[in-house]
Amino acid sequence: MSGYGALILLPICWLALYGTRGQLSVALVVMVVMFVVPIILLGEPHYPSSEWRRALMWAGVGPVVGLTVQRLVSQRRELIGKLREVARADGLTGVANRRAWDEELPRELSRARRSGKPMSVALLDLDHFKAFNDSRGHQAGDQLLMDAAIGWGKQIKDADLIARYGGEEFAVLLPNCPVIEACGIAERLREVTPGEETCSVGIACWDGSESSEALIARADHALYEAKGKGRDRAVLAA
Protein backbone atom coordinates (compact mmCIF):
# COMPACT_ATOMS: atom_id res chain seq x y z
CA MET A 1 0.00 0.00 0.00
CA SER A 2 2.92 2.34 0.55
CA GLY A 3 3.44 2.57 -3.23
CA TYR A 4 -0.09 3.83 -3.68
CA GLY A 5 0.38 6.21 -0.80
CA ALA A 6 3.38 7.64 -2.62
CA LEU A 7 1.21 8.25 -5.68
CA ILE A 8 -1.19 10.22 -3.52
CA LEU A 9 1.69 12.36 -2.28
CA LEU A 10 2.84 13.24 -5.82
CA PRO A 11 0.32 16.05 -6.41
CA ILE A 12 0.98 17.34 -2.89
CA CYS A 13 4.71 17.63 -3.60
CA TRP A 14 4.05 19.19 -7.01
CA LEU A 15 1.71 21.80 -5.54
CA ALA A 16 4.13 22.55 -2.72
CA LEU A 17 6.73 23.47 -5.35
CA TYR A 18 4.64 25.12 -8.07
CA GLY A 19 1.06 25.61 -6.91
CA THR A 20 -0.71 28.29 -4.93
CA ARG A 21 -1.48 28.04 -1.23
CA GLY A 22 -5.17 27.57 -1.99
CA GLN A 23 -4.52 24.70 -4.41
CA LEU A 24 -2.25 23.00 -1.88
CA SER A 25 -4.89 23.30 0.86
CA VAL A 26 -7.57 21.73 -1.34
CA ALA A 27 -5.24 18.88 -2.31
CA LEU A 28 -4.41 18.18 1.34
CA VAL A 29 -8.10 17.99 2.23
CA VAL A 30 -8.75 15.61 -0.67
CA MET A 31 -5.82 13.43 0.39
CA VAL A 32 -7.11 13.20 3.96
CA VAL A 33 -10.62 12.30 2.80
CA MET A 34 -9.51 9.69 0.25
CA PHE A 35 -6.49 8.20 1.98
CA VAL A 36 -6.28 8.83 5.71
CA VAL A 37 -9.95 8.57 6.66
CA PRO A 38 -10.46 5.08 5.13
CA ILE A 39 -7.40 3.81 7.00
CA ILE A 40 -8.76 5.14 10.28
CA LEU A 41 -12.25 3.76 9.67
CA LEU A 42 -11.40 0.41 8.05
CA GLY A 43 -8.04 -0.37 9.54
CA GLU A 44 -4.93 -1.62 7.79
CA PRO A 45 -5.96 -5.28 7.31
CA HIS A 46 -9.12 -4.41 5.39
CA TYR A 47 -7.69 -1.65 3.25
CA PRO A 48 -7.88 -1.30 0.28
CA SER A 49 -9.50 -3.38 -2.47
CA SER A 50 -7.94 -3.62 -5.93
CA GLU A 51 -10.55 -1.20 -7.31
CA TRP A 52 -9.77 1.24 -4.55
CA ARG A 53 -6.06 0.89 -5.28
CA ARG A 54 -6.65 1.82 -8.91
CA ALA A 55 -8.76 4.77 -7.81
CA LEU A 56 -5.96 5.91 -5.53
CA MET A 57 -3.45 5.56 -8.35
CA TRP A 58 -5.49 7.78 -10.67
CA ALA A 59 -6.16 10.18 -7.82
CA GLY A 60 -2.41 10.57 -7.51
CA VAL A 61 -1.39 10.56 -11.16
CA GLY A 62 -4.33 12.49 -12.61
CA PRO A 63 -3.77 15.78 -10.78
CA VAL A 64 -0.03 15.65 -11.52
CA VAL A 65 -0.69 15.27 -15.25
CA GLY A 66 -3.41 17.92 -15.26
CA LEU A 67 -1.41 20.43 -13.26
CA THR A 68 1.69 19.81 -15.37
CA VAL A 69 -0.24 20.49 -18.57
CA GLN A 70 -1.77 23.59 -17.02
CA ARG A 71 1.65 24.89 -16.01
CA LEU A 72 3.14 24.20 -19.45
CA VAL A 73 0.28 26.10 -21.11
CA SER A 74 0.74 29.00 -18.67
CA GLN A 75 4.50 29.08 -19.30
CA ARG A 76 3.90 29.08 -23.05
CA ARG A 77 1.55 32.05 -22.75
CA GLU A 78 4.07 33.92 -20.61
CA LEU A 79 6.82 33.18 -23.14
CA ILE A 80 4.69 34.42 -26.04
CA GLY A 81 3.92 37.60 -24.10
CA LYS A 82 7.60 38.21 -23.38
CA LEU A 83 8.54 37.58 -27.01
CA ARG A 84 5.93 40.11 -28.11
CA GLU A 85 7.35 42.67 -25.69
CA VAL A 86 10.87 42.04 -26.98
CA ALA A 87 9.70 42.36 -30.58
CA ARG A 88 8.23 45.80 -29.78
CA ALA A 89 11.21 47.16 -27.82
CA ASP A 90 14.34 48.86 -29.10
CA GLY A 91 17.33 46.67 -28.32
CA LEU A 92 19.58 49.54 -27.22
CA THR A 93 17.39 52.03 -25.36
CA GLY A 94 14.59 49.76 -24.15
CA VAL A 95 11.85 52.12 -25.33
CA ALA A 96 9.34 51.15 -28.01
CA ASN A 97 10.76 50.51 -31.46
CA ARG A 98 9.57 51.63 -34.89
CA ARG A 99 7.35 48.57 -35.23
CA ALA A 100 5.53 49.37 -31.99
CA TRP A 101 5.17 53.00 -33.06
CA ASP A 102 3.70 52.04 -36.42
CA GLU A 103 1.15 49.87 -34.61
CA GLU A 104 0.22 52.32 -31.87
CA LEU A 105 -0.09 55.54 -33.87
CA PRO A 106 -3.00 54.39 -36.11
CA ARG A 107 -4.66 52.83 -33.06
CA GLU A 108 -4.51 56.07 -31.08
CA LEU A 109 -5.63 58.01 -34.12
CA SER A 110 -8.73 55.80 -34.35
CA ARG A 111 -9.46 56.42 -30.67
CA ALA A 112 -9.10 60.16 -31.14
CA ARG A 113 -11.41 60.03 -34.16
CA ARG A 114 -14.09 58.19 -32.15
CA SER A 115 -13.78 60.31 -29.01
CA GLY A 116 -13.18 63.66 -30.68
CA LYS A 117 -10.28 64.32 -28.29
CA PRO A 118 -7.05 66.00 -29.41
CA MET A 119 -3.85 64.10 -30.09
CA SER A 120 -0.33 65.31 -30.73
CA VAL A 121 2.99 63.85 -31.81
CA ALA A 122 6.54 65.12 -31.46
CA LEU A 123 9.69 64.10 -33.30
CA LEU A 124 12.99 64.65 -31.50
CA ASP A 125 16.42 64.53 -33.11
CA LEU A 126 19.72 64.80 -31.23
CA ASP A 127 21.66 67.67 -32.75
CA HIS A 128 25.04 66.93 -34.34
CA PHE A 129 24.84 63.29 -33.25
CA LYS A 130 27.05 62.04 -36.08
CA ALA A 131 29.82 64.44 -35.07
CA PHE A 132 29.40 63.35 -31.43
CA ASN A 133 29.61 59.70 -32.47
CA ASP A 134 32.70 60.27 -34.60
CA SER A 135 34.56 62.27 -31.96
CA ARG A 136 33.54 60.36 -28.81
CA GLY A 137 33.14 56.87 -30.23
CA HIS A 138 30.19 54.56 -30.72
CA GLN A 139 29.99 53.51 -27.08
CA ALA A 140 29.58 57.12 -26.00
CA GLY A 141 27.01 57.58 -28.75
CA ASP A 142 25.05 54.56 -27.56
CA GLN A 143 25.18 55.84 -23.99
CA LEU A 144 23.86 59.22 -25.11
CA LEU A 145 20.93 57.53 -26.85
CA MET A 146 20.14 55.49 -23.73
CA ASP A 147 20.41 58.50 -21.42
CA ALA A 148 18.21 60.57 -23.72
CA ALA A 149 15.56 57.84 -23.87
CA ILE A 150 15.52 57.53 -20.07
CA GLY A 151 15.45 61.28 -19.47
CA TRP A 152 12.73 61.95 -22.01
CA GLY A 153 10.68 58.99 -20.83
CA LYS A 154 10.50 60.48 -17.34
CA GLN A 155 8.86 63.63 -18.71
CA ILE A 156 5.80 61.96 -20.22
CA LYS A 157 2.76 60.22 -18.75
CA ASP A 158 2.18 56.47 -18.63
CA ALA A 159 -0.48 56.82 -21.31
CA ASP A 160 2.03 58.47 -23.66
CA LEU A 161 4.52 56.57 -25.78
CA ILE A 162 8.14 57.27 -26.62
CA ALA A 163 9.75 55.25 -29.40
CA ARG A 164 13.07 55.18 -31.15
CA TYR A 165 12.03 56.22 -34.62
CA GLY A 166 15.37 55.59 -36.27
CA GLY A 167 19.03 56.36 -35.58
CA GLU A 168 19.18 59.37 -33.25
CA GLU A 169 15.54 60.29 -33.87
CA PHE A 170 12.77 59.59 -31.37
CA ALA A 171 9.00 59.96 -31.60
CA VAL A 172 6.57 60.79 -28.81
CA LEU A 173 2.86 60.00 -28.99
CA LEU A 174 0.65 62.22 -26.83
CA PRO A 175 -2.97 61.02 -26.66
CA ASN A 176 -5.61 63.45 -25.39
CA CYS A 177 -3.07 66.26 -25.59
CA PRO A 178 -4.02 69.68 -27.00
CA VAL A 179 -1.50 71.77 -28.86
CA ILE A 180 -0.58 74.09 -25.97
CA GLU A 181 0.17 71.17 -23.67
CA ALA A 182 2.13 69.42 -26.43
CA CYS A 183 4.33 72.49 -26.89
CA GLY A 184 5.02 72.59 -23.16
CA ILE A 185 6.00 68.92 -23.14
CA ALA A 186 8.27 69.44 -26.15
CA GLU A 187 10.09 72.25 -24.35
CA ARG A 188 10.56 70.07 -21.26
CA LEU A 189 11.96 67.27 -23.39
CA ARG A 190 14.37 69.64 -25.09
CA GLU A 191 15.55 71.06 -21.78
CA VAL A 192 16.38 67.66 -20.24
CA THR A 193 18.53 66.47 -23.14
CA PRO A 194 21.45 64.77 -21.32
CA GLY A 195 24.92 66.20 -20.92
CA GLU A 196 25.72 69.34 -22.84
CA GLU A 197 23.95 68.05 -25.94
CA THR A 198 20.88 69.59 -27.53
CA CYS A 199 17.95 68.36 -29.56
CA SER A 200 15.49 69.74 -32.09
CA VAL A 201 11.78 69.01 -31.85
CA GLY A 202 8.97 69.06 -34.38
CA ILE A 203 5.40 69.07 -33.03
CA ALA A 204 2.14 68.37 -34.83
CA CYS A 205 -1.39 68.28 -33.44
CA TRP A 206 -3.89 66.09 -35.28
CA ASP A 207 -6.31 68.21 -37.31
CA GLY A 208 -9.23 65.83 -36.86
CA SER A 209 -9.21 64.26 -40.30
CA GLU A 210 -5.67 63.61 -41.56
CA SER A 211 -4.04 60.18 -41.73
CA SER A 212 -1.23 59.05 -39.47
CA GLU A 213 1.20 59.43 -42.39
CA ALA A 214 0.12 63.03 -42.95
CA LEU A 215 0.42 63.80 -39.24
CA ILE A 216 3.96 62.44 -39.08
CA ALA A 217 4.88 64.29 -42.28
CA ARG A 218 3.86 67.59 -40.68
CA ALA A 219 5.84 66.82 -37.53
CA ASP A 220 8.84 65.87 -39.66
CA HIS A 221 8.58 69.12 -41.61
CA ALA A 222 8.48 71.06 -38.33
CA LEU A 223 11.56 69.16 -37.14
CA TYR A 224 13.53 70.13 -40.22
CA GLU A 225 12.36 73.69 -39.77
CA ALA A 226 13.72 73.63 -36.21
CA LYS A 227 17.06 72.40 -37.51
CA GLY A 228 17.08 75.02 -40.25
CA LYS A 229 16.55 77.78 -37.69
CA GLY A 230 19.67 76.82 -35.76
CA ARG A 231 18.67 73.65 -33.87
CA ASP A 232 18.07 73.37 -30.10
CA ARG A 233 14.47 74.50 -30.42
CA ALA A 234 10.92 73.21 -30.79
CA VAL A 235 8.77 74.18 -33.75
CA LEU A 236 5.01 73.67 -34.10
CA ALA A 237 3.81 72.47 -37.49
CA ALA A 238 1.48 74.73 -39.41
C-alpha positions as CSV (number, residue, x, y, z in Angstrom):
1,M,0.0,0.0,0.0
2,S,2.9,2.3,0.5
3,G,3.4,2.6,-3.2
4,Y,-0.1,3.8,-3.7
5,G,0.4,6.2,-0.8
6,A,3.4,7.6,-2.6
7,L,1.2,8.3,-5.7
8,I,-1.2,10.2,-3.5
9,L,1.7,12.4,-2.3
10,L,2.8,13.2,-5.8
11,P,0.3,16.0,-6.4
12,I,1.0,17.3,-2.9
13,C,4.7,17.6,-3.6
14,W,4.0,19.2,-7.0
15,L,1.7,21.8,-5.5
16,A,4.1,22.5,-2.7
17,L,6.7,23.5,-5.3
18,Y,4.6,25.1,-8.1
19,G,1.1,25.6,-6.9
20,T,-0.7,28.3,-4.9
21,R,-1.5,28.0,-1.2
22,G,-5.2,27.6,-2.0
23,Q,-4.5,24.7,-4.4
24,L,-2.3,23.0,-1.9
25,S,-4.9,23.3,0.9
26,V,-7.6,21.7,-1.3
27,A,-5.2,18.9,-2.3
28,L,-4.4,18.2,1.3
29,V,-8.1,18.0,2.2
30,V,-8.7,15.6,-0.7
31,M,-5.8,13.4,0.4
32,V,-7.1,13.2,4.0
33,V,-10.6,12.3,2.8
34,M,-9.5,9.7,0.2
35,F,-6.5,8.2,2.0
36,V,-6.3,8.8,5.7
37,V,-10.0,8.6,6.7
38,P,-10.5,5.1,5.1
39,I,-7.4,3.8,7.0
40,I,-8.8,5.1,10.3
41,L,-12.2,3.8,9.7
42,L,-11.4,0.4,8.1
43,G,-8.0,-0.4,9.5
44,E,-4.9,-1.6,7.8
45,P,-6.0,-5.3,7.3
46,H,-9.1,-4.4,5.4
47,Y,-7.7,-1.6,3.2
48,P,-7.9,-1.3,0.3
49,S,-9.5,-3.4,-2.5
50,S,-7.9,-3.6,-5.9
51,E,-10.6,-1.2,-7.3
52,W,-9.8,1.2,-4.5
53,R,-6.1,0.9,-5.3
54,R,-6.7,1.8,-8.9
55,A,-8.8,4.8,-7.8
56,L,-6.0,5.9,-5.5
57,M,-3.5,5.6,-8.4
58,W,-5.5,7.8,-10.7
59,A,-6.2,10.2,-7.8
60,G,-2.4,10.6,-7.5
61,V,-1.4,10.6,-11.2
62,G,-4.3,12.5,-12.6
63,P,-3.8,15.8,-10.8
64,V,0.0,15.6,-11.5
65,V,-0.7,15.3,-15.3
66,G,-3.4,17.9,-15.3
67,L,-1.4,20.4,-13.3
68,T,1.7,19.8,-15.4
69,V,-0.2,20.5,-18.6
70,Q,-1.8,23.6,-17.0
71,R,1.6,24.9,-16.0
72,L,3.1,24.2,-19.5
73,V,0.3,26.1,-21.1
74,S,0.7,29.0,-18.7
75,Q,4.5,29.1,-19.3
76,R,3.9,29.1,-23.1
77,R,1.5,32.1,-22.7
78,E,4.1,33.9,-20.6
79,L,6.8,33.2,-23.1
80,I,4.7,34.4,-26.0
81,G,3.9,37.6,-24.1
82,K,7.6,38.2,-23.4
83,L,8.5,37.6,-27.0
84,R,5.9,40.1,-28.1
85,E,7.3,42.7,-25.7
86,V,10.9,42.0,-27.0
87,A,9.7,42.4,-30.6
88,R,8.2,45.8,-29.8
89,A,11.2,47.2,-27.8
90,D,14.3,48.9,-29.1
91,G,17.3,46.7,-28.3
92,L,19.6,49.5,-27.2
93,T,17.4,52.0,-25.4
94,G,14.6,49.8,-24.2
95,V,11.9,52.1,-25.3
96,A,9.3,51.2,-28.0
97,N,10.8,50.5,-31.5
98,R,9.6,51.6,-34.9
99,R,7.4,48.6,-35.2
100,A,5.5,49.4,-32.0
101,W,5.2,53.0,-33.1
102,D,3.7,52.0,-36.4
103,E,1.2,49.9,-34.6
104,E,0.2,52.3,-31.9
105,L,-0.1,55.5,-33.9
106,P,-3.0,54.4,-36.1
107,R,-4.7,52.8,-33.1
108,E,-4.5,56.1,-31.1
109,L,-5.6,58.0,-34.1
110,S,-8.7,55.8,-34.4
111,R,-9.5,56.4,-30.7
112,A,-9.1,60.2,-31.1
113,R,-11.4,60.0,-34.2
114,R,-14.1,58.2,-32.2
115,S,-13.8,60.3,-29.0
116,G,-13.2,63.7,-30.7
117,K,-10.3,64.3,-28.3
118,P,-7.1,66.0,-29.4
119,M,-3.9,64.1,-30.1
120,S,-0.3,65.3,-30.7
121,V,3.0,63.8,-31.8
122,A,6.5,65.1,-31.5
123,L,9.7,64.1,-33.3
124,L,13.0,64.6,-31.5
125,D,16.4,64.5,-33.1
126,L,19.7,64.8,-31.2
127,D,21.7,67.7,-32.8
128,H,25.0,66.9,-34.3
129,F,24.8,63.3,-33.3
130,K,27.1,62.0,-36.1
131,A,29.8,64.4,-35.1
132,F,29.4,63.3,-31.4
133,N,29.6,59.7,-32.5
134,D,32.7,60.3,-34.6
135,S,34.6,62.3,-32.0
136,R,33.5,60.4,-28.8
137,G,33.1,56.9,-30.2
138,H,30.2,54.6,-30.7
139,Q,30.0,53.5,-27.1
140,A,29.6,57.1,-26.0
141,G,27.0,57.6,-28.8
142,D,25.1,54.6,-27.6
143,Q,25.2,55.8,-24.0
144,L,23.9,59.2,-25.1
145,L,20.9,57.5,-26.8
146,M,20.1,55.5,-23.7
147,D,20.4,58.5,-21.4
148,A,18.2,60.6,-23.7
149,A,15.6,57.8,-23.9
150,I,15.5,57.5,-20.1
151,G,15.4,61.3,-19.5
152,W,12.7,62.0,-22.0
153,G,10.7,59.0,-20.8
154,K,10.5,60.5,-17.3
155,Q,8.9,63.6,-18.7
156,I,5.8,62.0,-20.2
157,K,2.8,60.2,-18.8
158,D,2.2,56.5,-18.6
159,A,-0.5,56.8,-21.3
160,D,2.0,58.5,-23.7
161,L,4.5,56.6,-25.8
162,I,8.1,57.3,-26.6
163,A,9.8,55.3,-29.4
164,R,13.1,55.2,-31.1
165,Y,12.0,56.2,-34.6
166,G,15.4,55.6,-36.3
167,G,19.0,56.4,-35.6
168,E,19.2,59.4,-33.3
169,E,15.5,60.3,-33.9
170,F,12.8,59.6,-31.4
171,A,9.0,60.0,-31.6
172,V,6.6,60.8,-28.8
173,L,2.9,60.0,-29.0
174,L,0.7,62.2,-26.8
175,P,-3.0,61.0,-26.7
176,N,-5.6,63.5,-25.4
177,C,-3.1,66.3,-25.6
178,P,-4.0,69.7,-27.0
179,V,-1.5,71.8,-28.9
180,I,-0.6,74.1,-26.0
181,E,0.2,71.2,-23.7
182,A,2.1,69.4,-26.4
183,C,4.3,72.5,-26.9
184,G,5.0,72.6,-23.2
185,I,6.0,68.9,-23.1
186,A,8.3,69.4,-26.1
187,E,10.1,72.2,-24.3
188,R,10.6,70.1,-21.3
189,L,12.0,67.3,-23.4
190,R,14.4,69.6,-25.1
191,E,15.5,71.1,-21.8
192,V,16.4,67.7,-20.2
193,T,18.5,66.5,-23.1
194,P,21.4,64.8,-21.3
195,G,24.9,66.2,-20.9
196,E,25.7,69.3,-22.8
197,E,24.0,68.1,-25.9
198,T,20.9,69.6,-27.5
199,C,18.0,68.4,-29.6
200,S,15.5,69.7,-32.1
201,V,11.8,69.0,-31.9
202,G,9.0,69.1,-34.4
203,I,5.4,69.1,-33.0
204,A,2.1,68.4,-34.8
205,C,-1.4,68.3,-33.4
206,W,-3.9,66.1,-35.3
207,D,-6.3,68.2,-37.3
208,G,-9.2,65.8,-36.9
209,S,-9.2,64.3,-40.3
210,E,-5.7,63.6,-41.6
211,S,-4.0,60.2,-41.7
212,S,-1.2,59.0,-39.5
213,E,1.2,59.4,-42.4
214,A,0.1,63.0,-43.0
215,L,0.4,63.8,-39.2
216,I,4.0,62.4,-39.1
217,A,4.9,64.3,-42.3
218,R,3.9,67.6,-40.7
219,A,5.8,66.8,-37.5
220,D,8.8,65.9,-39.7
221,H,8.6,69.1,-41.6
222,A,8.5,71.1,-38.3
223,L,11.6,69.2,-37.1
224,Y,13.5,70.1,-40.2
225,E,12.4,73.7,-39.8
226,A,13.7,73.6,-36.2
227,K,17.1,72.4,-37.5
228,G,17.1,75.0,-40.3
229,K,16.6,77.8,-37.7
230,G,19.7,76.8,-35.8
231,R,18.7,73.6,-33.9
232,D,18.1,73.4,-30.1
233,R,14.5,74.5,-30.4
234,A,10.9,73.2,-30.8
235,V,8.8,74.2,-33.8
236,L,5.0,73.7,-34.1
237,A,3.8,72.5,-37.5
238,A,1.5,74.7,-39.4
